[in-house]
Amino acid sequence: MGKQWKKDGKLANANAKGALISKLAKEITVATKLGGPDPDSNSRLRLAISAAKKESVTKDTIERAIKKGSGDLDGGEIEEVVYEGYGPHQVAVIVECQTDNRNRTASDIRFVFKKHNGQIGNQGSVGWMFDRVCYLSGSLEGKEFDPEEEAIEAGCDEVFEDGEGAWGFYGAPDELNNIQEALTARGWNLEKAELSYKPKNVTEVNDEQRKEALEFIEALDDNEDTYRIHASLNFD
């Protein structure tokens, strides 16, 4: 319930693939800036590099993104910004972006809200409708396991199916590193380990309203600067 938005499947056309590579490179740059260029000691960078490799991002692109983050290569300052508001049918949305041009990104995000009959708000306008949590997602191959037991042993508050063969975990935000270490020690292959937002309540919509809300969220996700989207919508 209330899982963060994930676009299903591979991005097909060249423009979409280019946007995905840009997003993955930005995350590598930001992760490097925040935690240093060594993936062995920077788990966020390690996961970002792994995600990039899964999408066949070239070694040169990855190395260039790391150099930008470490200051060894010029390339514009990338900052993280957050937008909040309501989409169609009063679905609350938090949009996390990574951008080298705050004005451009703000204009683009506002346009998507307006086009889909949404309303962008000030900081905190819908944030109170979400809990700040840590979110981890991964798989455990090769052995039988009880998801609830895994969550308890790792110190998580909630466990749920998170896609084909994957499980998601929620926990207290300040427990992110401890939970990540515990799950890794138990053999979990993690694809995500990050701070996130979990809706306190899910907005009730019918099938047609849900379709419109998902179209709005997909339009937000298509923006090159969008990093993560959280919504008061059940994505199951």
SERO-4910 file (N, C-alpha, C, O; in steps of 0.05 Angstrom, whole numbers):
BEGIN
 pado doro    nc1    nc2    nc3   cac1   cac2   cac3    cc1    cc2    cc3    oc1    oc2    oc3
  Met    A     17    -24      0      0      0      0     18     25      0     36     28     16
  Gly    A     12     43    -18     26     69    -18     55     67    -27     71     85    -20
  Lys    A     62     46    -41     90     44    -50     97     67    -68     79     77    -83
  Gln    A    122     74    -68    130     96    -86    128     88   -115    130     64   -122
  Trp    A    124    107   -132    120    102   -161    144     90   -173    167     99   -168
  Lys    A    140     70   -189    161     58   -205    149     53   -233    128     42   -236
  Lys    A    164     62   -253    155     57   -281    161     28   -287    184     19   -283
  Asp    A    142     13   -297    146    -15   -303    160    -19   -330    155     -4   -349
  Gly    A    178    -39   -331    189    -47   -356    212    -29   -366    218     -8   -353
  Lys    A    223    -36   -388    245    -21   -401    233      3   -416    211      3   -426
  Leu    A    249     25   -418    241     48   -434    249     42   -462    272     35   -468
  Ala    A    230     45   -480    233     34   -507    248     52   -526    268     44   -538
  Asn    A    239     77   -530    250     94   -551    275    108   -543    282    109   -519
  Ala    A    289    119   -563    315    131   -558    314    155   -539    331    158   -522
  Asn    A    294    171   -542    291    195   -525    287    186   -496    299    198   -478
  Ala    A    270    167   -492    265    157   -465    290    145   -453    296    148   -429
  Lys    A    304    129   -469    329    117   -460    349    138   -452    363    135   -432
  Gly    A    351    159   -468    370    181   -462    363    195   -436    380    202   -420
  Ala    A    336    199   -431    328    211   -406    334    194   -382    342    203   -361
  Leu    A    331    167   -385    337    149   -364    367    149   -357    374    150   -334
  Ile    A    383    149   -377    412    150   -373    420    176   -358    437    176   -341
  Ser    A    407    198   -366    413    224   -353    405    223   -324    420    233   -307
  Lys    A    382    211   -317    373    209   -290    393    191   -273    400    199   -251
  Leu    A    401    169   -285    420    152   -271    447    165   -266    459    162   -245
  Ala    A    456    180   -285    481    195   -283    479    216   -261    498    220   -246
  Lys    A    457    230   -260    453    251   -240    454    239   -212    467    250   -194
  Glu    A    441    216   -208    442    203   -182    470    195   -174    478    197   -151
  Ile    A    486    185   -193    514    178   -188    529    203   -179    545    202   -160
  Thr    A    524    226   -193    538    251   -186    530    260   -158    548    268   -142
  Val    A    504    260   -152    495    269   -126    505    250   -104    514    260    -83
  Ala    A    504    224   -109    514    205    -89    544    209    -83    552    207    -60
  Thr    A    559    214   -104    587    219   -101    592    244    -84    609    245    -67
  Lys    A    578    265    -91    581    291    -77    575    288    -47    589    300    -30
  Leu    A    555    272    -40    546    269    -13    563    250      3    568    253     27
  Gly    A    573    229    -10    586    207      5    614    200     -4    627    182      7
  Gly    A    624    214    -25    651    208    -34    651    189    -58    631    176    -64
  Pro    A    674    187    -73    675    172    -98    680    142    -95    682    129   -116
  Asp    A    684    132    -71    690    104    -68    664     88    -62    653     91    -40
  Pro    A    655     72    -81    630     57    -76    632     37    -53    611     29    -42
  Asp    A    656     28    -46    659      9    -24    651     22      3    642      8     21
  Ser    A    654     48      5    648     61     30    623     80     27    616     94     46
  Asn    A    611     80      3    588     97     -3    566     80    -15    566     75    -39
  Ser    A    548     71      3    528     51     -6    509     63    -27    500     50    -45
  Arg    A    503     89    -24    485    102    -43    498    102    -71    484     97    -90
  Leu    A    523    108    -72    537    108    -98    538     79   -109    535     75   -133
  Arg    A    543     60    -91    545     32   -100    519     23   -113    519     10   -134
  Leu    A    496     30   -101    470     23   -112    465     38   -138    453     27   -157
  Ala    A    473     63   -139    469     79   -163    485     68   -187    475     67   -209
  Ile    A    509     60   -182    526     48   -203    513     22   -212    512     16   -236
  Ser    A    504      6   -193    491    -20   -200    466    -15   -218    462    -30   -237
  Ala    A    450      4   -210    426     10   -226    433     19   -254    420     12   -274
  Ala    A    455     35   -256    464     45   -282    474     22   -300    468     21   -324
  Lys    A    488      4   -288    499    -19   -303    476    -37   -314    478    -48   -336
  Lys    A    455    -39   -298    432    -56   -307    419    -44   -331    406    -59   -346
  Glu    A    421    -18   -335    409     -5   -358    430      0   -380    426     16   -398
  Ser    A    453    -14   -377    474    -13   -398    487     15   -401    495     22   -423
  Val    A    487     30   -380    501     56   -381    531     51   -383    541     34   -369
  Thr    A    544     65   -401    572     59   -407    591     66   -384    584     82   -367
  Lys    A    613     52   -383    633     57   -362    643     86   -363    646     98   -342
  Asp    A    646     98   -387    655    125   -389    634    144   -377    642    163   -363
  Thr    A    609    140   -381    588    157   -370    588    155   -340    585    176   -326
  Ile    A    591    131   -329    592    128   -300    616    142   -288    613    156   -268
  Glu    A    639    138   -300    663    151   -290    662    181   -292    671    195   -274
  Arg    A    649    192   -313    647    221   -316    628    232   -295    633    253   -284
  Ala    A    606    217   -289    588    226   -268    601    227   -241    596    245   -225
  Ile    A    618    207   -235    633    206   -210    652    230   -208    654    242   -187
  Lys    A    666    236   -230    684    258   -230    670    285   -226    681    303   -213
  Lys    A    646    287   -237    631    312   -233    623    315   -203    625    336   -192
  Gly    A    616    293   -191    608    293   -163    631    299   -144    627    311   -123
  Ser    A    655    290   -152    678    294   -135    692    320   -140    711    327   -127
  Gly    A    683    335   -161    695    361   -167    718    359   -186    731    379   -191
  Asp    A    724    335   -196    747    332   -214    740    339   -243    757    339   -260
  Leu    A    714    344   -248    706    351   -275    683    371   -273    664    367   -257
  Asp    A    685    392   -288    663    412   -288    639    400   -302    641    383   -320
  Gly    A    615    410   -295    591    400   -308    566    411   -297    544    399   -301
  Gly    A    567    433   -282    543    444   -271    537    432   -243    541    408   -239
  Glu    A    528    449   -226    521    440   -199    493    428   -199    473    441   -206
  Ile    A    491    403   -190    465    389   -188    455    391   -160    469    384   -141
  Glu    A    431    401   -157    418    403   -130    393    387   -129    380    382   -150
  Glu    A    385    379   -105    360    364   -101    339    383    -92    342    398    -73
  Val    A    316    383   -105    293    400    -98    268    383    -97    266    362   -110
  Val    A    249    392    -81    225    377    -76    200    394    -82    200    418    -74
  Tyr    A    181    383    -97    156    397   -103    133    381    -91    134    356    -91
  Glu    A    113    395    -82     89    382    -70     64    393    -82     63    416    -91
  Gly    A     43    377    -82     18    387    -91     -3    365    -94      1    342    -85
  Tyr    A    -24    371   -107    -46    352   -112    -49    347   -142    -49    366   -158
  Gly    A    -51    322   -149    -56    315   -177    -86    312   -181   -102    322   -165
  Pro    A    -94    299   -203   -123    296   -208   -136    281   -184   -125    263   -172
  His    A   -161    290   -178   -177    276   -158   -165    277   -130   -169    259   -114
  Gln    A   -149    298   -125   -138    304    -98   -118    282    -89   -115    277    -65
  Val    A   -105    270   -108    -83    252   -101    -59    269    -93    -49    284   -109
  Ala    A    -49    265    -68    -26    281    -59     -1    270    -70      3    245    -72
  Val    A     17    288    -79     42    279    -93     66    295    -82     64    319    -78
  Ile    A     87    281    -78    114    293    -72    132    285    -94    136    261   -100
  Val    A    145    304   -107    163    299   -130    191    308   -122    196    331   -117
  Glu    A    209    289   -122    237    295   -116    252    298   -143    250    280   -160
  Cys    A    267    319   -146    281    324   -171    311    329   -166    319    337   -144
  Gln    A    327    323   -186    355    330   -186    360    347   -211    355    338   -233
  Thr    A    370    371   -207    371    390   -229    396    408   -228    406    414   -207
  Asp    A    404    416   -252    425    437   -253    413    464   -261    428    483   -266
  Asn    A    387    465   -262    373    490   -269    346    490   -254    326    481   -265
  Arg    A    346    502   -231    322    501   -214    298    515   -228    276    506   -226
  Asn    A    303    537   -242    281    552   -255    268    535   -277    244    535   -279
  Arg    A    285    522   -292    274    505   -314    257    483   -302    235    477   -312
  Thr    A    267    470   -282    253    447   -270    227    456   -258    206    442   -261
  Ala    A    227    478   -243    203    488   -231    181    494   -252    158    487   -248
  Ser    A    190    506   -274    171    512   -295    160    487   -308    136    486   -313
  Asp    A    177    467   -312    168    442   -325    148    427   -307    128    417   -316
  Ile    A    155    426   -281    137    411   -262    110    425   -259     90    412   -258
  Arg    A    111    452   -258     86    467   -256     68    462   -280     44    460   -278
  Phe    A     81    461   -304     66    456   -328     51    429   -327     28    427   -336
  Val    A     65    408   -317     53    382   -316     29    382   -297      8    371   -303
  Phe    A     32    395   -274     10    397   -255    -14    411   -268    -36    401   -266
  Lys    A     -9    433   -281    -31    449   -293    -44    433   -316    -69    433   -318
  Lys    A    -28    420   -332    -39    405   -355    -58    383   -346    -77    376   -361
  His    A    -52    371   -323    -68    348   -314    -87    356   -292    -96    339   -275
  Asn    A    -95    382   -291   -115    391   -272   -106    387   -243   -122    382   -225
  Gly    A    -80    389   -239    -69    388   -212    -63    416   -201    -68    436   -215
  Gln    A    -54    417   -177    -47    442   -164    -22    439   -148    -21    425   -128
  Ile    A     -1    453   -157     25    452   -142     23    470   -118     10    491   -119
  Gly    A     35    462    -96     33    477    -71     60    486    -60     80    480    -73
  Asn    A     59    499    -37     84    506    -24     95    483     -9     82    462     -5
  Gln    A    120    486      0    132    465     16    116    459     41    109    477     56
  Gly    A    110    434     45     93    426     68     64    424     63     48    416     80
  Ser    A     56    432     39     27    432     32     14    405     33     -9    402     40
  Val    A     30    384     25     20    357     28     39    339     44     33    316     49
  Gly    A     62    350     51     82    334     65     71    322     91     80    301    100
  Trp    A     53    337    104     41    327    129     25    302    125     18    288    145
  Met    A     18    295    100      2    272     94     20    247     91      9    225     86
  Phe    A     46    250     94     65    228     90     82    225    115     88    244    129
  Asp    A     91    200    120    111    195    140    138    193    127    141    182    105
  Arg    A    159    204    140    186    201    130    196    174    139    195    168    163
  Val    A    205    158    121    214    131    126    239    124    111    247    140     93
  Cys    A    251    102    117    271     91     99    258     68     83    240     54     93
  Tyr    A    266     65     59    254     46     40    277     29     28    296     40     17
  Leu    A    274      3     29    293    -15     17    278    -35      0    256    -44      7
  Ser    A    290    -43    -22    278    -63    -40    299    -81    -50    321    -73    -58
  Gly    A    292   -107    -51    312   -126    -61    300   -154    -62    276   -158    -58
  Ser    A    318   -173    -67    309   -201    -69    329   -219    -54    352   -212    -49
  Leu    A    318   -242    -46    334   -262    -32    332   -288    -48    311   -302    -47
  Glu    A    353   -295    -61    353   -318    -79    364   -343    -65    382   -341    -48
  Gly    A    354   -366    -73    367   -391    -65    359   -403    -39    369   -423    -31
  Lys    A    340   -390    -24    331   -403      0    303   -394      7    294   -372      0
  Glu    A    289   -411     22    262   -404     31    264   -384     54    283   -385     70
  Phe    A    245   -366     56    246   -347     77    218   -337     84    199   -339     68
  Asp    A    215   -328    109    190   -316    118    194   -286    118    210   -276    133
  Pro    A    179   -271    100    183   -242     98    180   -228    125    196   -210    131
  Glu    A    160   -235    140    156   -222    166    180   -227    185    188   -208    199
  Glu    A    190   -251    184    214   -257    201    238   -240    192    253   -230    209
  Glu    A    242   -238    166    264   -223    155    262   -193    164    281   -181    172
  Ala    A    237   -183    163    233   -155    171    239   -151    200    252   -131    208
  Ile    A    230   -169    217    235   -167    245    264   -169    252    275   -153    267
  Glu    A    278   -188    240    306   -192    245    323   -168    236    344   -161    248
  Ala    A    314   -154    215    329   -131    204    320   -105    218    333    -84    213
  Gly    A    299   -106    234    290    -81    248    272    -64    231    271    -40    235
  Cys    A    257    -76    212    239    -61    195    211    -60    207    204    -76    224
  Asp    A    196    -40    199    169    -37    209    148    -50    191    126    -57    200
  Glu    A    155    -54    166    135    -65    147    149    -78    124    171    -69    115
  Val    A    138   -100    114    148   -114     90    125   -118     71    103   -123     80
  Phe    A    131   -117     45    110   -121     25    122   -130     -1    146   -125     -7
  Glu    A    106   -144    -18    116   -151    -44    120   -126    -61    103   -108    -62
  Asp    A    143   -125    -74    151   -100    -88    158   -105   -117    178    -95   -127
  Gly    A    142   -120   -130    147   -127   -158    155   -157   -160    157   -170   -140
  Glu    A    158   -166   -184    163   -195   -189    189   -203   -176    211   -194   -184
  Gly    A    187   -221   -156    211   -231   -143    224   -213   -123    244   -220   -111
  Ala    A    213   -189   -119    225   -170   -101    207   -164    -77    183   -168    -78
  Trp    A    220   -156    -55    205   -148    -31    215   -121    -22    238   -114    -25
  Gly    A    196   -105    -11    202    -79     -2    201    -78     29    185    -93     41
  Phe    A    216    -60     41    217    -57     70    215    -28     77    228    -11     64
  Tyr    A    199    -22     97    199      5    109    210      4    137    206    -16    152
  Gly    A    224     25    145    234     27    172    237     56    180    231     74    164
  Ala    A    246     61    204    251     88    214    273    101    197    293     87    191
  Pro    A    271    126    191    291    139    173    320    137    184    339    135    169
  Asp    A    323    140    211    350    139    222    361    111    224    384    107    234
  Glu    A    345     91    216    355     63    217    363     53    189    368     29    186
  Leu    A    364     70    169    370     61    142    395     45    140    395     23    130
  Asn    A    417     55    151    443     41    148    443     15    163    453     -5    153
  Asn    A    431     15    187    430    -10    203    413    -31    189    421    -55    189
  Ile    A    390    -23    178    373    -43    164    387    -53    139    386    -77    133
  Gln    A    400    -35    124    414    -43    100    436    -64    107    439    -84     93
  Glu    A    451    -58    128    472    -77    136    460   -104    145    471   -125    139
  Ala    A    438   -103    159    426   -128    169    415   -145    146    419   -169    146
  Leu    A    401   -132    127    390   -147    104    413   -158     87    411   -181     78
  Thr    A    434   -142     82    456   -152     66    470   -176     80    477   -195     66
  Ala    A    473   -174    106    485   -196    121    468   -221    119    479   -244    121
  Arg    A    442   -218    116    424   -241    114    421   -251     85    406   -269     79
  Gly    A    437   -240     67    438   -250     39    421   -235     19    419   -244     -4
  Trp    A    409   -213     27    391   -198      9    408   -183    -11    428   -170     -5
  Asn    A    399   -184    -36    410   -167    -58    393   -143    -61    371   -144    -72
  Leu    A    403   -120    -50    387    -96    -50    390    -79    -75    413    -75    -84
  Glu    A    368    -70    -85    369    -51   -108    363    -23   -100    371     -4   -113
  Lys    A    349    -19    -77    343      7    -67    348      8    -37    342    -11    -22
  Ala    A    359     29    -27    363     34      1    365     64      5    386     76      1
  Glu    A    342     77     12    341    106     11    320    117     30    302    102     39
  Leu    A    321    142     36    300    156     50    277    160     32    280    165      8
  Ser    A    252    158     42    229    159     25    206    171     40    208    180     63
  Tyr    A    182    172     27    158    182     39    136    160     36    133    149     15
  Lys    A    121    156     58    100    136     57     74    150     64     72    162     85
  Pro    A     53    148     47     28    162     53     15    151     78     14    126     82
  Lys    A      4    169     95    -10    160    118    -37    147    111    -46    129    124
  Asn    A    -49    157     90    -74    146     80    -73    146     49    -61    163     37
  Val    A    -87    127     37    -89    125      8   -114    139     -2   -136    134     10
  Thr    A   -112    156    -22   -135    169    -34   -152    149    -49   -143    134    -66
  Glu    A   -178    149    -42   -196    130    -55   -205    141    -82   -215    164    -84
  Val    A   -201    125   -103   -208    133   -130   -221    109   -144   -216     86   -138
  Asn    A   -238    115   -164   -248     93   -181   -229     88   -203   -208    100   -205
  Asp    A   -236     69   -220   -217     60   -241   -210     82   -260   -187     85   -268
  Glu    A   -230     98   -269   -225    120   -287   -207    141   -274   -189    152   -287
  Gln    A   -213    148   -250   -197    168   -235   -169    158   -231   -149    173   -233
  Arg    A   -166    133   -225   -139    121   -221   -123    123   -247    -99    129   -246
  Lys    A   -136    118   -270   -123    120   -296   -112    148   -300    -90    152   -309
  Glu    A   -129    168   -294   -120    196   -298    -97    203   -279    -79    217   -286
  Ala    A    -99    193   -254    -77    199   -235    -51    186   -244    -30    198   -241
  Leu    A    -52    162   -254    -28    148   -263    -16    162   -288      8    163   -291
  Glu    A    -34    172   -306    -24    187   -329     -9    212   -320     11    220   -331
  Phe    A    -19    225   -299     -6    249   -288     21    242   -276     41    256   -281
  Ile    A     22    220   -261     47    212   -249     67    204   -270     91    210   -267
  Glu    A     58    190   -291     76    183   -312     87    207   -326    111    208   -334
  Ala    A     71    228   -330     80    252   -342    101    266   -325    121    277   -336
  Leu    A     98    265   -299    119    276   -281    144    260   -284    166    271   -286
  Asp    A    142    233   -285    165    216   -287    180    219   -313    204    214   -314
  Asp    A    166    227   -334    179    231   -360    197    255   -360    214    257   -378
  Asn    A    194    273   -341    212    296   -340    240    287   -333    244    271   -314
  Glu    A    260    297   -347    288    288   -344    299    293   -316    317    279   -306
  Asp    A    288    313   -302    298    320   -276    285    306   -253    294    308   -230
  Thr    A    263    291   -258    249    277   -237    265    253   -228    274    237   -244
  Tyr    A    268    251   -202    284    229   -190    265    208   -178    267    184   -184
  Arg    A    247    217   -160    228    199   -147    202    212   -143    200    237   -140
  Ile    A    180    196   -144    153    207   -141    139    190   -119    141    166   -119
  His    A    126    204   -101    111    191    -80     82    202    -81     78    226    -84
  Ala    A     63    184    -79     35    192    -82     17    177    -63     23    154    -55
  Ser    A     -5    190    -56    -25    177    -38    -44    159    -55    -68    162    -54
  Leu    A    -31    141    -70    -45    123    -88    -35     95    -84    -11     91    -81
  Asn    A    -53     76    -85    -44     48    -84    -35     39   -111    -51     38   -130
  Phe    A     -9     33   -114      2     25   -140     -1     -5   -146      8    -14   -167
  Asp    A    -12    -20   -127    -16    -49   -132    -35    -54   -156    -40    -77   -162
***
